[in-house]
């Protein structure tokens, strides 16, 4: 899947693939590989060519904002996804809100171990409850910061999983 990376007024094609904590990123045919780990406060620790750096990110729907080494990056995820192992892995790691509504309950916290099918979040819209379940076994690496009773928008990140 090729996405669009915007840095200032420049736009670049970017393709990211990952397997576990390893990743490969291709930006306009320039290839970099490394390892990453997500921290509970939203940081990502990256190790590229033996050098460690910290990045900050926030995901809103199909947009990802990244701050790395004093530069802000904006990535737009294309909605016409091509079926591939990477797409399947991403969809198993990230759960977005399917509706706009109210956050009724967060069953677990960041860092909690979850099993496939376990209810993580309960939303309400038009007096109907929507239960968001874990698509696989894993650990919650990021949970929505919206407080119980707060409003959620469709496409907003509800939780993200990482491997155990």
DSSP file (Angstrom, degrees, kcal/mol; ACC not computed):
  #  RESIDUE AA STRUCTURE BP1 BP2  ACC     N-H-->O    O-->H-N    N-H-->O    O-->H-N    TCO  KAPPA ALPHA  PHI   PSI    X-CA   Y-CA   Z-CA
    1    1 A X              0   0    0      0, 0.0     2,-0.5     0, 0.0    15,-0.5   0.000 360.0 360.0 360.0 127.7    0.0    0.0    0.0
    2    2 A X        -     0   0    0     13,-0.1    13,-0.2    11,-0.0     2,-0.2  -0.875 360.0-176.2-102.3 128.9    1.4    3.4   -1.0
    3    3 A X  E     -A   14   0A   0     11,-3.4    11,-2.6    -2,-0.5     2,-0.5  -0.633  27.7-106.7-114.5 174.7    0.5    6.4    1.1
    4    4 A X  E     -AB  13  76A   0     72,-2.0    72,-2.7    -2,-0.2     2,-0.5  -0.923  25.6-161.8-109.7 125.8    1.3   10.1    0.7
    5    5 A X  E     -AB  12  75A   0      7,-3.2     7,-2.6    -2,-0.5     2,-0.5  -0.918   6.1-161.9-106.0 127.5    3.8   11.7    3.1
    6    6 A X  E     +AB  11  74A   0     68,-3.4    68,-2.0    -2,-0.5     2,-0.5  -0.953  13.6 175.0-114.6 125.6    3.7   15.5    3.3
    7    7 A X  E >  S-A   10   0A   0      3,-2.4     3,-2.2    -2,-0.5     2,-0.3  -0.955  71.5 -48.6-126.8 108.9    6.7   17.5    4.7
    8    8 A X  T 3  S-     0   0    0     -2,-0.5    66,-0.0    64,-0.4     0, 0.0  -0.522 123.3 -24.6  62.5-123.9    6.1   21.2    4.4
    9    9 A X  T 3  S+     0   0    0     -2,-0.3     2,-0.3    -3,-0.1    -1,-0.3   0.409 118.3 101.3 -98.8   1.4    4.9   21.7    0.8
   10   10 A X  E <   -A    7   0A   0     -3,-2.2    -3,-2.4     2,-0.0     2,-0.4  -0.669  54.8-159.8 -89.3 140.2    6.6   18.5   -0.5
   11   11 A X  E     -A    6   0A   0     -2,-0.3     2,-0.3    -5,-0.2    -5,-0.2  -0.952  11.1-178.5-119.6 140.9    4.7   15.3   -1.1
   12   12 A X  E     -A    5   0A   0     -7,-2.6    -7,-3.2    -2,-0.4     2,-0.4  -0.971  29.8-116.4-137.0 149.3    6.3   11.9   -1.3
   13   13 A X  E     -A    4   0A   0     -2,-0.3    15,-2.4    -9,-0.2     2,-0.4  -0.722  38.2-173.9 -81.6 134.7    5.1    8.3   -1.9
   14   14 A X  E     -AC   3  27A   0    -11,-2.6   -11,-3.4    -2,-0.4     2,-0.4  -0.994  15.6-171.7-135.0 138.8    5.7    6.1    1.1
   15   15 A X  E     - C   0  26A   0     11,-2.2    11,-2.6    -2,-0.4     2,-0.5  -0.991   8.2-170.1-130.9 124.9    5.2    2.4    1.6
   16   16 A X  E     + C   0  25A   0    -15,-0.5     2,-0.4    -2,-0.4     9,-0.2  -0.950   6.9 175.7-117.3 129.6    5.6    0.9    5.1
   17   17 A X  E     - C   0  24A   0      7,-2.6     7,-2.7    -2,-0.5     2,-0.3  -0.986   6.9-178.7-129.1 145.6    5.7   -2.8    5.9
   18   18 A X  E     - C   0  23A   0     -2,-0.4     2,-0.4     5,-0.2     5,-0.2  -0.990  19.4-169.2-144.6 152.5    6.3   -4.3    9.2
   19   19 A X  E >  S- C   0  22A   0      3,-2.2     3,-1.9    -2,-0.3     2,-0.3  -0.912  71.8 -46.1-141.7 109.7    6.6   -7.7   10.8
   20   20 A X  T 3  S-     0   0    0     -2,-0.4   143,-0.0     1,-0.3    15,-0.0  -0.521 124.6 -20.8  64.9-126.1    6.5   -7.8   14.6
   21   21 A X  T 3  S+     0   0    0     -2,-0.3    15,-2.6    -3,-0.1     2,-0.3   0.356 120.8  92.3 -97.9   5.7    8.8   -5.0   15.8
   22   22 A X  E <   -CD  19  35A   0     -3,-1.9    -3,-2.2    13,-0.2     2,-0.3  -0.733  54.2-177.5 -97.2 148.5   10.8   -4.8   12.5
   23   23 A X  E     -CD  18  34A   0     11,-2.6    11,-2.0    -2,-0.3     2,-0.4  -0.966  20.7-158.2-142.8 160.5    9.9   -2.4    9.7
   24   24 A X  E     -CD  17  33A   0     -7,-2.7    -7,-2.6    -2,-0.3     2,-0.4  -0.990  14.4-170.9-136.3 128.2   10.9   -1.4    6.3
   25   25 A X  E     -CD  16  32A   0      7,-2.8     7,-2.3    -2,-0.4     2,-0.5  -0.981   6.7-164.6-124.8 133.5    9.9    2.0    4.9
   26   26 A X  E     -CD  15  31A   0    -11,-2.6   -11,-2.2    -2,-0.4     2,-0.6  -0.970   6.5-176.8-117.9 117.1   10.3    3.1    1.3
   27   27 A X  E >  S-CD  14  30A   0      3,-2.5     3,-2.1    -2,-0.5   -13,-0.2  -0.951  77.5 -27.3-116.5 112.0   10.1    6.9    0.6
   28   28 A X  T 3  S-     0   0    0    -15,-2.4    -1,-0.2    -2,-0.6   -14,-0.1   0.909 127.2 -48.9  46.4  49.4   10.4    7.8   -3.1
   29   29 A X  T 3  S+     0   0    0      1,-0.2     2,-0.6   -16,-0.2    -1,-0.3   0.423 110.3 124.1  73.6   2.5   12.4    4.6   -3.7
   30   30 A X  E <   -D   27   0A   0     -3,-2.1    -3,-2.5     2,-0.0     2,-0.4  -0.855  51.4-150.4 -92.1 122.6   14.8    5.3   -0.7
   31   31 A X  E     +D   26   0A   0     -2,-0.6     2,-0.3    -5,-0.2    -5,-0.2  -0.777  20.3 173.9-102.2 134.2   14.7    2.2    1.6
   32   32 A X  E     -D   25   0A   0     -7,-2.3    -7,-2.8    -2,-0.4     2,-0.3  -0.993   7.3-169.6-133.3 143.0   15.3    2.2    5.4
   33   33 A X  E     +D   24   0A   0     -2,-0.3    16,-0.7    -9,-0.2     2,-0.3  -0.940  22.8 120.0-129.7 153.5   14.9   -0.7    7.7
   34   34 A X  E     -DE  23  48A   0    -11,-2.0   -11,-2.6    -2,-0.3     2,-0.3  -0.960  50.1 -80.8-178.3-163.9   14.9   -0.9   11.5
   35   35 A X  E     -DE  22  47A   0     12,-2.0    12,-2.6    -2,-0.3     2,-0.3  -0.877  33.1-170.2-123.4 156.9   13.1   -1.8   14.7
   36   36 A X  E     - E   0  46A   0    -15,-2.6     2,-0.3    -2,-0.3    10,-0.2  -0.974   9.0-167.4-142.6 157.9   10.4    0.0   16.7
   37   37 A X  E     - E   0  45A   0      8,-1.7     8,-2.9    -2,-0.3     2,-0.4  -0.979  20.8-131.7-144.7 138.7    8.7   -0.2   20.0
   38   38 A X  E     - E   0  44A   0     -2,-0.3     2,-0.3     6,-0.2     6,-0.2  -0.707  17.6-149.7 -90.1 138.2    5.6    1.7   21.1
   39   39 A X    >   -     0   0    0      4,-2.8     3,-1.7    -2,-0.4   102,-0.0  -0.759  24.6-115.6-103.8 154.4    5.6    3.4   24.5
   40   40 A X  T 3  S+     0   0    0     -2,-0.3    -1,-0.1     1,-0.3    70,-0.1   0.701 110.8  61.3 -65.4 -19.8    2.5    3.8   26.6
   41   41 A X  T 3  S-     0   0    0    101,-0.1    -1,-0.3     2,-0.1     3,-0.1   0.264 125.1 -93.5 -93.1  13.8    2.6    7.7   26.3
   42   42 A X  S <  S+     0   0    0     -3,-1.7    15,-1.2     1,-0.3    -2,-0.1   0.394  85.5 129.0  94.6  -3.9    2.3    7.7   22.5
   43   43 A X  E     - F   0  56A   0     13,-0.2    -4,-2.8    11,-0.0     2,-0.4  -0.464  45.3-150.5 -80.6 156.6    6.1    7.8   21.8
   44   44 A X  E     -EF  38  55A   0     11,-2.8    11,-2.7    -6,-0.2     2,-0.6  -0.998   6.3-146.9-125.8 127.0    7.7    5.4   19.4
   45   45 A X  E     -EF  37  54A   0     -8,-2.9    -8,-1.7    -2,-0.4     2,-0.4  -0.838  20.9-167.1 -91.6 125.3   11.3    4.3   19.9
   46   46 A X  E     -EF  36  53A   0      7,-3.1     7,-2.5    -2,-0.6     2,-0.5  -0.911  14.9-166.6-115.0 139.5   13.0    3.8   16.5
   47   47 A X  E     +EF  35  52A   0    -12,-2.6   -12,-2.0    -2,-0.4     2,-0.4  -0.957  16.7 170.1-124.6 111.8   16.4    2.1   15.9
   48   48 A X  E >  S-EF  34  51A   0      3,-2.3     3,-2.0    -2,-0.5   -14,-0.2  -0.987  71.8 -12.3-125.9 124.1   17.6    2.7   12.3
   49   49 A X  T 3  S-     0   0    0    -16,-0.7    -1,-0.2    -2,-0.4     3,-0.1   0.871 129.5 -55.3  52.3  40.2   21.2    1.7   11.3
   50   50 A X  T 3  S+     0   0    0      1,-0.2     2,-0.5    -3,-0.1    -1,-0.3   0.430 112.9 119.6  78.1  -0.6   22.0    1.2   15.0
   51   51 A X  E <   -F   48   0A   0     -3,-2.0    -3,-2.3     2,-0.0     2,-0.4  -0.857  54.0-144.2-103.7 132.2   20.9    4.7   15.9
   52   52 A X  E     +F   47   0A   0     -2,-0.5     2,-0.3    -5,-0.2    -5,-0.2  -0.743  26.1 162.9 -95.4 137.2   18.1    5.2   18.5
   53   53 A X  E     -F   46   0A   0     -7,-2.5    -7,-3.1    -2,-0.4     2,-0.4  -0.974  29.5-129.3-147.1 160.5   15.6    8.1   18.2
   54   54 A X  E     -F   45   0A   0     -2,-0.3    15,-0.6    -9,-0.2     2,-0.3  -0.928  21.4-173.3-114.5 136.0   12.2    8.9   19.6
   55   55 A X  E     -FG  44  68A   0    -11,-2.7   -11,-2.8    -2,-0.4     2,-0.4  -0.910  12.9-146.3-123.1 154.3    9.2    9.9   17.5
   56   56 A X  E     +FG  43  67A   0     11,-2.1    11,-2.8    -2,-0.3     2,-0.3  -0.947  23.5 177.2-117.1 141.5    5.8   11.1   18.6
   57   57 A X  E     - G   0  66A   0    -15,-1.2     2,-0.3    -2,-0.4     9,-0.2  -0.970  19.2-169.5-144.2 159.4    2.6   10.3   16.7
   58   58 A X  E     - G   0  65A   0      7,-2.0     7,-3.0    -2,-0.3     2,-0.5  -0.974  12.7-153.1-147.2 136.3   -1.1   10.7   16.7
   59   59 A X  E     + G   0  64A   0     -2,-0.3    98,-0.5     5,-0.2     2,-0.4  -0.940  13.7 176.2-115.5 130.1   -3.6    9.0   14.4
   60   60 A X  E >   -HG 156  63A   0      3,-2.8     3,-1.9    -2,-0.5     2,-0.3  -0.914  64.4 -58.2-133.4 105.8   -6.9   10.5   13.4
   61   61 A X  T 3  S-     0   0    0     94,-0.9    94,-0.1    -2,-0.4    95,-0.0  -0.431 122.3 -12.7  60.7-121.6   -8.9    8.5   10.9
   62   62 A X  T 3  S+     0   0    0     -2,-0.3    15,-3.7    -3,-0.1     2,-0.4   0.180 121.3  90.5 -97.6  17.9   -6.8    8.1    7.8
   63   63 A X  E <   -GI  60  76A   0     -3,-1.9    -3,-2.8    13,-0.2     2,-0.4  -0.930  53.5-168.5-116.7 137.9   -4.3   10.8    8.9
   64   64 A X  E     -GI  59  75A   0     11,-2.7    11,-3.1    -2,-0.4     2,-0.5  -0.992   5.1-160.4-125.9 128.4   -1.1   10.3   10.9
   65   65 A X  E     -GI  58  74A   0     -7,-3.0    -7,-2.0    -2,-0.4     2,-0.4  -0.928  13.4-175.5-107.8 129.0    0.9   13.1   12.4
   66   66 A X  E     -GI  57  73A   0      7,-2.7     7,-3.6    -2,-0.5     2,-0.5  -0.981  15.9-163.1-128.6 136.5    4.5   12.4   13.3
   67   67 A X  E     +GI  56  72A   0    -11,-2.8   -11,-2.1    -2,-0.4     2,-0.4  -0.978  23.9 163.7-117.0 116.7    7.1   14.6   15.1
   68   68 A X  E >   -GI  55  71A   0      3,-2.6     3,-1.9    -2,-0.5   -13,-0.1  -0.989  63.2 -17.0-140.4 124.8   10.6   13.3   14.6
   69   69 A X  T 3  S-     0   0    0    -15,-0.6    -1,-0.1    -2,-0.4     3,-0.1   0.855 127.5 -49.3  50.1  43.7   14.0   15.1   15.1
   70   70 A X  T 3  S+     0   0    0      1,-0.2     2,-0.4     0, 0.0    -1,-0.3   0.491 117.1 108.6  80.3   3.5   12.3   18.5   15.1
   71   71 A X  E <   - I   0  68A   0     -3,-1.9    -3,-2.6   -64,-0.0     2,-0.5  -0.931  60.6-139.6-117.1 138.5   10.3   17.9   11.9
   72   72 A X  E     - I   0  67A   0     -2,-0.4   -64,-0.4    -5,-0.2     2,-0.4  -0.819  19.7-168.1 -94.8 132.7    6.6   17.5   11.6
   73   73 A X  E     - I   0  66A   0     -7,-3.6    -7,-2.7    -2,-0.5     2,-0.4  -0.914   7.7-160.7-119.6 146.9    5.4   14.9    9.1
   74   74 A X  E     -BI   6  65A   0    -68,-2.0   -68,-3.4    -2,-0.4     2,-0.5  -0.988   7.6-169.3-130.1 120.6    1.8   14.3    7.9
   75   75 A X  E     -BI   5  64A   0    -11,-3.1   -11,-2.7    -2,-0.4     2,-0.6  -0.943   7.6-157.4-114.9 129.5    0.9   11.0    6.3
   76   76 A X  E     -BI   4  63A   0    -72,-2.7   -72,-2.0    -2,-0.5     2,-0.4  -0.929  14.1-143.1-105.5 118.8   -2.4   10.5    4.5
   77   77 A X        -     0   0    0    -15,-3.7     2,-0.2    -2,-0.6   -74,-0.1  -0.672  20.2-124.3 -80.2 129.1   -3.5    6.8    4.3
   78   78 A X        -     0   0    0     -2,-0.4    -1,-0.0   -76,-0.2     3,-0.0  -0.516   9.4-144.3 -73.0 141.7   -5.2    6.0    1.0
   79   79 A X  S    S+     0   0    0      1,-0.2     2,-1.7    -2,-0.2    -1,-0.1   0.713  85.3  79.0 -81.8 -20.2   -8.6    4.6    1.4
   80   80 A X  S    S-     0   0    0      2,-0.0    -1,-0.2     0, 0.0     2,-0.1  -0.576  73.9-171.1 -89.3  77.6   -8.4    2.2   -1.5
   81   81 A X        -     0   0    0     -2,-1.7     2,-0.5   -80,-0.1    -2,-0.1  -0.389  17.6-136.6 -71.5 142.5   -6.3   -0.4    0.2
   82   82 A X        -     0   0    0     -2,-0.1     5,-0.3     1,-0.0     2,-0.2  -0.850  31.1-106.9 -96.0 134.5   -4.8   -3.3   -1.7
   83   83 A X        +     0   0    0     -2,-0.5     2,-0.3     4,-0.1     3,-0.1  -0.428  63.2 133.1 -63.9 127.4   -5.1   -6.7    0.0
   84   84 A X  S  > S-     0   0    0     -2,-0.2     4,-2.1     1,-0.1     5,-0.2  -0.965  70.5 -93.4-162.8 171.5   -1.8   -7.8    1.3
   85   85 A X  H  > S+     0   0    0     -2,-0.3     4,-2.3     1,-0.2     5,-0.2   0.886 123.5  53.6 -61.9 -38.1   -0.2   -9.2    4.4
   86   86 A X  H  > S+     0   0    0      2,-0.2     4,-2.7     1,-0.2    -1,-0.2   0.931 107.6  49.5 -64.2 -45.4    0.6   -5.7    5.6
   87   87 A X  H  > S+     0   0    0     -5,-0.3     4,-2.5     1,-0.2    -1,-0.2   0.909 111.8  49.0 -60.4 -42.4   -3.0   -4.5    5.3
   88   88 A X  H  X S+     0   0    0     -4,-2.1     4,-1.5     2,-0.2    -1,-0.2   0.911 111.1  49.8 -63.9 -41.2   -4.2   -7.5    7.2
   89   89 A X  H  X S+     0   0    0     -4,-2.3     4,-0.9     1,-0.2    -2,-0.2   0.927 111.8  48.4 -63.6 -43.7   -1.7   -6.9    9.9
   90   90 A X  H >X S+     0   0    0     -4,-2.7     4,-1.8     1,-0.2     3,-0.8   0.915 110.0  50.8 -63.9 -41.8   -2.6   -3.2   10.2
   91   91 A X  H 3< S+     0   0    0     -4,-2.5    -1,-0.2     1,-0.3    -2,-0.2   0.793 109.7  51.4 -68.5 -25.2   -6.3   -4.0   10.4
   92   92 A X  H 3< S+     0   0    0     -4,-1.5    -1,-0.3    -5,-0.2    43,-0.2   0.650 113.4  45.6 -81.1 -15.5   -5.7   -6.5   13.2
   93   93 A X  H << S+     0   0    0     -4,-0.9    68,-3.4    -3,-0.8     2,-0.4   0.731 109.7  52.9 -97.0 -26.5   -3.6   -4.0   15.2
   94   94 A X  E  <  -J  160   0B   0     -4,-1.8     2,-0.5    66,-0.2    66,-0.2  -0.940  57.7-168.6-122.0 130.2   -5.9   -0.9   15.0
   95   95 A X  E     -J  159   0B   0     64,-2.7    63,-2.7    -2,-0.4    64,-1.6  -0.973  11.4-168.8-119.7 119.4   -9.5   -0.6   15.8
   96   96 A X  E     -J  157   0B   0     -2,-0.5     2,-0.3    61,-0.2    61,-0.2  -0.683  34.5 -92.6-102.4 156.9  -11.3    2.6   14.8
   97   97 A X        -     0   0    0     59,-2.7    58,-3.1    56,-0.3    59,-0.1  -0.523  26.5-159.0 -69.1 128.6  -14.8    3.8   15.8
   98   98 A X  S    S+     0   0    0     -2,-0.3     2,-0.3    56,-0.2    -1,-0.2   0.580  73.8  31.1 -82.0  -8.4  -17.4    2.6   13.4
   99   99 A X  S    S-     0   0    0     54,-0.2     2,-0.5    57,-0.1    57,-0.2  -0.891  78.1-112.8-140.8 165.6  -19.8    5.3   14.6
  100  100 A X        +     0   0    0     -2,-0.3     2,-0.3    53,-0.2    53,-0.2  -0.929  68.9 100.4 -97.4 129.3  -20.1    8.8   16.0
  101  101 A X  E     -M  152   0C   0     51,-2.1    51,-3.3    -2,-0.5     2,-0.4  -0.911  68.7 -48.4-176.7-158.4  -21.4    8.5   19.5
  102  102 A X  E     -MN 151 124C   0     22,-2.9    22,-2.2    -2,-0.3     2,-0.8  -0.828  43.0-123.4-107.0 139.6  -20.8    8.5   23.2
  103  103 A X  E     + N   0 123C   0     47,-2.8    46,-3.5    -2,-0.4    20,-0.2  -0.735  32.2 174.7 -81.2 112.1  -18.1    6.5   25.0
  104  104 A X  E     -     0   0C   0     18,-2.4     2,-0.3    -2,-0.8    19,-0.2   0.865  59.0  -3.8 -86.4 -39.8  -19.9    4.4   27.6
  105  105 A X  E     - N   0 122C   0     17,-1.7    17,-2.5    43,-0.1     2,-0.5  -0.991  41.7-153.3-159.2 143.4  -17.1    2.2   29.0
  106  106 A X  E     - N   0 121C   0     -2,-0.3    15,-0.2    15,-0.2    14,-0.1  -0.982  16.5-168.8-113.0 113.3  -13.4    1.3   28.7
  107  107 A X        +     0   0    0     13,-2.9     2,-0.2    -2,-0.5    14,-0.1   0.776  66.8  22.7 -75.7 -27.1  -13.1   -2.2   30.0
  108  108 A X  S    S-     0   0    0     12,-0.7     2,-0.2     4,-0.1     3,-0.1  -0.784  71.2-126.8-134.6 174.4   -9.3   -2.2   30.1
  109  109 A X    >   -     0   0    0     -2,-0.2     3,-1.9     1,-0.1    31,-0.3  -0.723  45.6 -69.0-118.4 169.1   -6.3    0.1   30.3
  110  110 A X  T 3  S+     0   0    0      1,-0.3    31,-0.2    -2,-0.2    -1,-0.1  -0.300 121.2  27.5 -54.0 139.3   -3.1    0.6   28.3
  111  111 A X  T 3  S+     0   0    0     29,-3.7    -1,-0.3     1,-0.3     2,-0.1   0.340  88.0 138.8  88.7  -6.9   -0.7   -2.3   28.7
  112  112 A X    <   -     0   0    0     -3,-1.9    28,-2.6    28,-0.2     2,-0.4  -0.458  54.9-122.5 -74.4 143.5   -3.5   -4.8   29.4
  113  113 A X  E     -K  139   0B   0     26,-0.2     2,-0.3    -2,-0.1    26,-0.2  -0.704  34.9-169.7 -83.1 134.0   -3.3   -8.3   27.9
  114  114 A X  E     -K  138   0B   0     24,-3.1    24,-2.1    -2,-0.4     2,-0.3  -0.900  15.0-141.3-127.9 155.7   -6.4   -9.1   25.7
  115  115 A X    >   -     0   0    0     -2,-0.3     3,-2.2    22,-0.2    19,-0.3  -0.827  41.3 -85.0-110.9 153.4   -7.8  -12.2   24.0
  116  116 A X  T 3  S+     0   0    0     -2,-0.3    19,-0.2     1,-0.3    21,-0.1  -0.322 116.7  20.0 -55.2 132.2   -9.4  -12.4   20.7
  117  117 A X  T 3  S+     0   0    0     17,-3.2    -1,-0.3     1,-0.3     2,-0.2   0.343  88.3 138.9  88.9  -5.9  -13.2  -11.5   21.0
  118  118 A X    <   -     0   0    0     -3,-2.2    16,-2.3    16,-0.2     2,-0.4  -0.532  58.8-115.6 -75.1 136.3  -12.8   -9.7   24.3
  119  119 A X  E     + O   0 133C   0     14,-0.2    14,-0.2    -2,-0.2     3,-0.1  -0.572  40.7 166.5 -73.5 127.2  -14.8   -6.5   24.7
  120  120 A X  E     +     0   0C   0     12,-3.0   -13,-2.9     1,-0.4   -12,-0.7   0.779  62.0  16.7-107.1 -44.4  -12.5   -3.5   25.1
  121  121 A X  E     -NO 106 132C   0     11,-1.5    11,-3.2   -15,-0.2     2,-0.5  -0.975  57.8-153.6-136.5 144.6  -14.8   -0.5   24.5
  122  122 A X  E     -NO 105 131C   0    -17,-2.5   -18,-2.4    -2,-0.3   -17,-1.7  -0.986  17.1-175.2-120.9 125.9  -18.5    0.2   24.6
  123  123 A X  E     -NO 103 130C   0      7,-2.9     7,-2.8    -2,-0.5     2,-0.4  -0.751  10.0-149.8-111.8 161.4  -20.0    3.0   22.5
  124  124 A X  E     +NO 102 129C   0    -22,-2.2   -22,-2.9    -2,-0.3     2,-0.3  -0.999  18.7 165.9-135.0 135.4  -23.6    4.3   22.3
  125  125 A X  E >  S- O   0 128C   0      3,-2.3     3,-1.7    -2,-0.4   -24,-0.1  -0.962  74.9  -6.0-145.7 130.7  -25.4    6.0   19.4
  126  126 A X  T 3  S-     0   0    0     -2,-0.3     3,-0.1     1,-0.3    -1,-0.1   0.891 128.6 -57.4  52.4  44.7  -29.1    6.5   19.2
  127  127 A X  T 3  S+     0   0    0      1,-0.2     2,-0.4     0, 0.0    -1,-0.3   0.616 114.2 116.9  64.7  15.8  -29.7    4.5   22.4
  128  128 A X  E <   -O  125   0C   0     -3,-1.7    -3,-2.3     2,-0.0     2,-0.3  -0.943  60.3-133.6-114.9 136.7  -27.9    1.4   20.9
  129  129 A X  E     -O  124   0C   0     -2,-0.4     2,-0.5    -5,-0.2    -5,-0.2  -0.657  13.2-162.8 -87.8 142.3  -24.7    0.0   22.3
  130  130 A X  E     -O  123   0C   0     -7,-2.8    -7,-2.9    -2,-0.3     2,-0.6  -0.985   8.1-154.3-124.4 117.8  -21.8   -0.9   20.1
  131  131 A X  E     -O  122   0C   0     -2,-0.5     2,-0.6    -9,-0.2    -9,-0.2  -0.824   3.2-153.3 -96.8 123.5  -19.2   -3.3   21.6
  132  132 A X  E     -O  121   0C   0    -11,-3.2   -12,-3.0    -2,-0.6   -11,-1.5  -0.861  19.3-167.1 -97.7 121.8  -15.7   -3.0   20.1
  133  133 A X  E     -O  119   0C   0     -2,-0.6     2,-0.4   -14,-0.2   -14,-0.2  -0.687  28.3 -96.3-110.6 160.3  -13.9   -6.3   20.5
  134  134 A X        -     0   0    0    -16,-2.3   -17,-3.2   -19,-0.3   -16,-0.2  -0.595  24.3-152.9 -73.4 126.8  -10.3   -7.3   20.2
  135  135 A X  S    S-     0   0    0     -2,-0.4     2,-0.3   -43,-0.2    -1,-0.1   0.622  75.7  -1.0 -76.5 -11.0   -9.6   -8.8   16.7
  136  136 A X  S    S-     0   0    0    -21,-0.1     2,-0.2   -44,-0.1   -18,-0.1  -0.966  89.5 -74.4-162.1 171.2   -6.7  -10.9   18.0
  137  137 A X  S    S+     0   0    0     -2,-0.3     2,-0.3   -22,-0.1   -22,-0.2  -0.499  74.8 100.1 -70.7 146.9   -4.7  -11.8   21.2
  138  138 A X  E     -K  114   0B   0    -24,-2.1   -24,-3.1    -2,-0.2     2,-0.4  -0.989  68.0 -70.2 169.1-161.9   -2.3   -9.1   22.2
  139  139 A X  E     -KL 113 162B   0     23,-2.4    23,-2.2    -2,-0.3     2,-0.6  -0.982  43.0-114.5-125.7 136.1   -1.5   -6.1   24.5
  140  140 A X  E     + L   0 161B   0    -28,-2.6   -29,-3.7    -2,-0.4    21,-0.2  -0.600  36.2 173.3 -72.1 114.5   -3.3   -2.8   24.3
  141  141 A X  E     +     0   0B   0     19,-2.6     2,-0.3    -2,-0.6   -99,-0.3   0.698  69.1  17.9 -95.9 -22.9   -0.5   -0.3   23.3
  142  142 A X  E     - L   0 160B   0     18,-1.4    18,-2.5   -33,-0.1     2,-0.4  -0.962  64.2-174.0-151.1 132.2   -2.8    2.7   22.9
  143  143 A X  E     - L   0 159B   0     -2,-0.3    16,-0.2    16,-0.2    15,-0.1  -0.953  43.0 -86.6-124.6 143.7   -6.3    3.4   24.1
  144  144 A X        -     0   0    0     14,-2.7    14,-0.1    -2,-0.4    -1,-0.0  -0.133  28.0-144.3 -48.8 140.7   -8.4    6.4   23.3
  145  145 A X        +     0   0    0      2,-0.1    -1,-0.2    -3,-0.0     2,-0.1   0.522  64.2 117.2 -86.8  -5.2   -7.8    9.3   25.6
  146  146 A X        -     0   0    0      1,-0.1     2,-0.1    12,-0.1     3,-0.1  -0.416  67.9-123.1 -62.6 133.9  -11.5   10.3   25.5
  147  147 A X    >   -     0   0    0      1,-0.1     3,-2.6    -2,-0.1   -44,-0.3  -0.436  35.5 -84.9 -77.1 153.1  -13.0   10.1   28.9
  148  148 A X  T 3  S+     0   0    0      1,-0.3   -44,-0.2    -2,-0.1    -1,-0.1  -0.365 121.9  30.2 -55.7 132.2  -16.1    7.9   29.6
  149  149 A X  T 3  S+     0   0    0    -46,-3.5    -1,-0.3     1,-0.4   -45,-0.1   0.187  97.9 120.3  97.2 -14.6  -19.1   10.0   28.7
  150  150 A X    <   -     0   0    0     -3,-2.6   -47,-2.8   -47,-0.2    -1,-0.4  -0.290  68.9 -96.7 -81.1 167.9  -17.2   11.9   26.1
  151  151 A X  E     -M  102   0C   0    -49,-0.2     2,-0.4    -3,-0.1   -49,-0.2  -0.636  31.8-161.7 -89.0 141.5  -18.0   12.1   22.4
  152  152 A X  E     -M  101   0C   0    -51,-3.3   -51,-2.1    -2,-0.3     2,-0.3  -0.948   9.2-142.8-119.8 139.6  -16.3    9.9   19.8
  153  153 A X    >   -     0   0    0     -2,-0.4     3,-2.0   -53,-0.2   -56,-0.3  -0.773  32.7 -93.9-101.4 149.9  -16.2   10.6   16.0
  154  154 A X  T 3  S+     0   0    0     -2,-0.3   -56,-0.2     1,-0.3   -54,-0.1  -0.366 113.3  23.2 -57.5 134.7  -16.5    7.9   13.4
  155  155 A X  T 3  S+     0   0    0    -58,-3.1   -94,-0.9     1,-0.3    -1,-0.3   0.347  89.0 138.5  88.6  -5.8  -13.0    6.8   12.3
  156  156 A X  B <   -H   60   0A   0     -3,-2.0   -59,-2.7   -57,-0.2    -1,-0.3  -0.472  64.7-100.1 -73.1 143.2  -11.3    7.9   15.5
  157  157 A X  E     +J   96   0B   0    -98,-0.5   -61,-0.2   -61,-0.2     3,-0.1  -0.469  41.8 174.5 -64.4 123.9   -8.7    5.5   17.0
  158  158 A X  E     -     0   0B   0    -63,-2.7   -14,-2.7     1,-0.4     2,-0.3   0.845  63.0 -22.0 -97.6 -49.4  -10.3    3.5   19.8
  159  159 A X  E     -JL  95 143B   0    -64,-1.6   -64,-2.7   -16,-0.2    -1,-0.4  -0.987  51.1-148.1-158.9 159.9   -7.4    1.1   20.6
  160  160 A X  E     -JL  94 142B   0    -18,-2.5   -19,-2.6    -2,-0.3   -18,-1.4  -0.984  15.5-148.7-131.0 140.4   -4.2   -0.3   19.1
  161  161 A X  E     - L   0 140B   0    -68,-3.4     2,-0.3    -2,-0.4   -21,-0.2  -0.766   9.4-170.9-109.2 152.8   -2.7   -3.7   19.8
  162  162 A X  E     - L   0 139B   0    -23,-2.2   -23,-2.4    -2,-0.3  -141,-0.0  -0.913  38.7 -83.3-131.8 165.0    0.8   -5.0   19.8
  163  163 A X              0   0    0     -2,-0.3   -25,-0.1   -25,-0.2    -1,-0.0  -0.275 360.0 360.0 -66.4 152.8    2.2   -8.5   20.1
  164  164 A X              0   0    0    -27,-0.1    -1,-0.1   -26,-0.0   -26,-0.1   0.468 360.0 360.0 -71.8 360.0    2.6  -10.1   23.5
